[in-house]
């Protein structure tokens, strides 16, 4: 039930849109596939789902090769593209019936009812898709992706256009699906990745720059440890930056500072010594946790 990508490459003219990337997604773990605009995310997903051919390299889904066994790959994949293609003149239930017919589903009416309930489309099922909001159109796209109960789900920006309540519901649904299926999720929302993804692949300019568990990735630093320090009265930026080991001091409020220090060196004793010499009381010292967004910026900046 896994997705395996080996040295996958896509070249347009002289541009390497995807440049020899390799990664694997496994059942029971949700893989976050991240990158800035134009990094090659959607191109990779289109190759894995057999929408476009690769220039070189290999990709397989549930053991089926995307180049030579494309029909078997398609049977095992549920795909929600970034730009959700829907027939706007069809009614929701009618559209899902059409998709069920393409998959030759048995007991298709029962399955359609299940998907409508699972994606919260009960009140919208008799409306034309063109009458729906963007958020509900996304739900229809999710319903069609899951309709044939695929072993692999590839979701490109699945929560685009959803309001906060809908976000919570769909994220919960994706987490539940990820317990049994292989799920690859592309999104620009870092909080979403932190909330539901077990593993993260970050791609930049067609190449993978990170491939690790979410928690491990958040622990990565760019050679810095940042401390949030509160004094009992104002301190001076130039004096703080003169402390041994402190690389930069950033004021948060009148008496609170963020002190960027060299990794591998515990500078807290030096900061405490500075406070004593300058008749300051350190009210609190806290190590700042690096967010996934911080890591993403570090790895994808020019």
N, C-alpha and C positions, 0 to 999 in steps of 0.2 A: 504493500500500500504506500510505499515511499515514492518521493520524487527525487531523481538523481540527475545532476547536471555536471558534465565533465568538459572543461575547456570550450565552453559554448561561445561562439563568436558570430556577430552579425556586422557585415561591412556594407555601407552605402557609399559607393564611389570611393573616395579616399578616407571616409570617416569610419572609424571603428565604434559603432554605436554600442556594441557589447564586445568586450575584448578578452576572450579566454577565461571566462569565469567558471568556477566549480563550487557546488554546495549540495547539500542533501537535506530534504525535509522528511520527517518521520511521523507516523501516526501517534496520537496522544500528546503531541507538542505543536503549539502554534508558532509558526515561523514568521517573524516580521521582516518584510523585504523593503528596505528604506533607501532613500537617495534623493538628492535635489532634483529639480526639474531638468529633464534632458540627460539624466544620468544613465538611462538604459533600462529602467525598471519595467515599463510597459512593453518594451521590445522583448525583454526576456520572457515575460509572461505570455506574449503572443507566440513565441517560439515553442514554449513548453506546452501550450494548448493547441498547437498545430495550425494557428492562424497564418503564420508566415514561416518560411523555411529558414534554417540556420545557414550561415556561410560555411562554417566548419564546427567541429566538436560534436558532442552527443548529449541527448537528454532522454530520460525514460520516465514513464509513469506506471507504477505497479508492475514494473518489469517489461513494459511494452515500449519499443523505440518510437519516438515521435516522428521520425522520418519514414520508417518502413512499416509501421503498424499504427498509423494515425487513427483509424477507425476504432481500434481497441483503446487507444489513449482517450479519445473523445467520450467513449462509453463510461470511462472511469472518472471523468473530470466534470465538476460543476464550476462554471466560470462566470464571474461577474466583471465585465470590462469597466475601465474607468469611465468611458462614455456609454452609459447603459442603453443599448439598442432595444427599443420596444416598438410595437405596432400601436400607435396612439389611437387609432380608430377602433381598436378591439376593446371589448370589456375585459376586466381583470380575469374573471373566471373563464371567459371564452379563450383568452390568451393562454392561460395555464393549461386549458384543455388541448389547445393546439400544440403546445410544447410536449404535453404528455403523449399525444399521438405520434410525434416525431420519435419519441423514445420507445414507442410500442409498449407502454406500461400496462400491466395487468391491474385491475381494480383502480383505474385512474381516477374515478370520482372520489373514492375514499382518500387517495393520496393527495388530491387537490384540496380537499377539506382540511387535511392535516397541515398542509403548507400554508393555507390561508389563516388557520388558527395560530400556527407557529410564528408567522411573521406579522400578525396583528392586522390583517386585511379584511376582517369579518365585515366591517361596516362599508368597506370600499369595493367589495367583490363584484357588485352589480353596476359599477361606474365604468365609463370609458377611461382608458389609461391616460388619454390626453387631458382629462379633467382633474387628474390627481396632482398634488403638490410634488415637488422634487423628492421630498422625504419618502412619500408613499410610492413613488416610482422606483426608488431604491429598494423598497420592500418587495415590490413585484419582481425586480431583478434578482433579489436574493431567493425568492420563492422558486423562480424558474431554475436557478443554479442548483438548488437542493432537491428539486422535484423528483428526479430519477434516483435519489439516494446514492450519489456518487461516493467513491472511497476517498477522493481528493477534491478539496475545494480551493479554488484560486480566486481571491477577492481583491480587486483593484479599487481602492478608495471606497469600501462598502458603506461607510457611514456619512458619506458626502450628502449634505443637505438635510440631515436629521436634526431635530430639536433635542435639547438636553434629555427629556424623558425618553424619546425614541432611541437616543444614543445608548442609554443605560440598558434598554430592553434588547437592542441588537447586539451589544457587546456581551451581554449575558448569554444570548443565543449562540454567538460565535464560540464563547468559552465552552459551552456544553457540547457543541459539535466537535470541538478540538479534542475532547476526551477520547473519541473513537476514530475520528477521521484525520487525515493529513490536511492541514490548513496552512496556506500561504497567504499572508495578509500584507497588502501594500497600503501605506497611509502616510500622510504628512503630520498627523497628530501624535506627538511624542507621548502624551499622557495615555493615549490609547494603547500604544505599544507597551508602556510600562504596566498597564492594567491587565492586558490579556495575552501578551506574547511570552513564550518561554525561551525563545532563541531569536537572535537578530542577525541579519545579513545586511551590511551597508555597502551600497555600490556608488561609486563616484567616477564620472567620466568613463563609464563602461567597464570599470575594474572594481573588484571587491576590495574594500579597505578594512572591513571588519567582519568577522564571522564567529560569534560566541554566544554563550548564554546571556540573557538580559542582565542578570545580576552581576556577572563577571564584567560585562561591558561597562556598566555603570561605575564599577570600581576602578576603571582605567583613568589615568590622569595624564596630563601633558607635562609631567615633571614638576607639578605643583601640588601643594596641600594648602587649602584656604581655611583660616581660622576666623571666626566671628568673635570679636573681643569687645566687651563693654567696660568702659572706665567710669569712675564716679564724676569726672569732669573732663572738659575738652582736652584732646591731645593734638599734636602738630604732625602733619603729614610728613614733612621732611625729616623730623626726628624719628618717626616710626620706621621710615624707609632706611634709616641709618642703623637699625638693629641688625645684628649679624644673622643672616639667613632669611630676612624679609626682603622680598623682591619688589613688592608693590603694596601700597596702602590705599584703600578706597573707603571714603567716608559714607556710611549708611544713614546715620543721623548725628546729632550733635556729639554724642559720646560713644557711638558705636562704629566700629571699623571692621572692614574685611581685609585681613592681612594674608597676601599670597606668599607662601614660603617654599623653599626648595624641598622637593620630595626626598625622603631618606634622612632628613635632618630634623630632629625635634627641636623647634625653636621656642617652645613655650617657656622654657627657663629663661631664655634671653629676653623675651617679652616681659616676663615677670620682673626681671632685674631692672629693665628700663622703667617699669612702673614705679618700683621702689625708689630709684634714683630721682625720679621726677615727681615724687610725692603724689602718685596716682594709686587709686585702689581698683584692682581688676574685679569687677562685679561678676563677670562670667566670661568663660572661654569655651567656645564650641567649634568643633571641626565641621565644616560645611560639606554635606554630601553632594557629590557631583551628579547632576541629572543626566538622563539619556540625551536630552537636548544639547547639553554642554559637550558631550562626547561626539554627537552628530556634527556639531559645528566645527569641532577640532579636526575631525577626520575628513570633512568635505570642503573646508575653506581653501581658497586658491593659494 
